[in-house]
Amino acid sequence: MIAPAFAFDEQNRAEGLAARAQEIASTPNHPSAGSLPLYQESARAAFETAAAHTAQPDEGWRS
């Protein structure tokens, strides 16, 4: 099954993009400030993709 590996890769990519966005946002006059919305949107999309490809517990499971 390829989905768990893909989800893991997307999660790592999302975390990297989010960290980069944070770096840009917290640095006055950062050279990439104009691209900040693109980093933020790319991180959001990668987190969503990771979540969509993560195995979820069976609905029948109850504690």
C-alpha positions as CSV (number, residue, x, y, z in Angstrom):
1,M,0.0,0.0,0.0
2,I,1.5,3.3,-1.0
3,A,-0.9,5.7,0.8
4,P,0.8,5.6,4.2
5,A,4.2,6.5,2.7
6,F,2.7,9.2,0.6
7,A,0.9,10.6,3.7
8,F,4.2,10.6,5.6
9,D,6.0,12.4,2.8
10,E,3.2,15.0,2.5
11,Q,3.2,15.5,6.3
12,N,7.0,16.2,6.2
13,R,6.6,18.5,3.2
14,A,3.8,20.4,4.9
15,E,5.8,20.8,8.1
16,G,8.8,22.2,6.1
17,L,6.6,24.6,4.3
18,A,4.9,25.8,7.5
19,A,8.3,26.3,9.1
20,R,9.5,28.3,6.1
21,A,6.3,30.4,6.2
22,Q,6.9,31.1,9.9
23,E,10.5,32.1,9.2
24,I,9.4,34.5,6.5
25,A,6.5,35.9,8.6
26,S,8.8,36.5,11.6
27,T,11.7,38.2,9.7
28,P,11.1,41.8,8.9
29,N,11.9,42.7,5.2
30,H,12.4,39.0,4.4
31,P,13.3,38.7,0.7
32,S,10.5,36.1,0.2
33,A,7.8,38.1,2.0
34,G,5.9,38.5,-1.2
35,S,5.6,34.7,-1.5
36,L,4.4,34.2,2.0
37,P,0.7,33.5,1.0
38,L,2.0,30.9,-1.5
39,Y,4.0,29.1,1.2
40,Q,1.0,29.2,3.6
41,E,-1.4,27.9,0.9
42,S,1.0,25.2,-0.1
43,A,1.5,24.1,3.5
44,R,-2.3,24.0,4.0
45,A,-2.8,21.9,0.9
46,A,0.0,19.5,1.9
47,F,-1.5,19.0,5.4
48,E,-4.9,18.3,3.8
49,T,-3.4,15.8,1.3
50,A,-1.5,14.1,4.1
51,A,-4.7,13.8,6.2
52,A,-6.7,12.5,3.2
53,H,-4.2,9.7,2.7
54,T,-3.8,8.7,6.3
55,A,-5.4,5.5,7.4
56,Q,-8.3,6.2,9.8
57,P,-9.5,3.8,12.5
58,D,-12.5,1.6,11.6
59,E,-15.8,3.3,12.3
60,G,-16.8,0.2,14.2
61,W,-14.2,0.8,16.9
62,R,-15.5,2.0,20.2
63,S,-13.7,2.4,23.6
